[in-house]
Amino acid sequence: MANVLGAAQQSAMTLESGCTNLYARMPEARVHLYGKGERPGRKIGHINFLGTDIDQENLTKLRERAELAAHWLSHGQWADGWNPHG
């Protein structure tokens, strides 16, 4: 799980559009938005990823995916530089 926090500068992308793009890349993500207005640092939702293997390596990978997805929703850019358009 990772929290989705309001960014210092609000993204031009809406959260709904962000979720659509997120699901295209990570269809296994489970996004829970709270319906709150965005402001810097405010918790506006969270993202879960589920796994069946609970060893430390897999837990770390799931946590990294959740943090990457949460950053995408907050900032409108992938922290790993991924670009669907090449």
ABEGO torsion letter per residue (X at the ends): XBBBBBBABBBABBAAAAAAAAAAABAABBBBBAGBBBBBGBBAEBBBBBBABABAAAAAAAAAAAAAAAAAAAAGBBAAGBBAAX
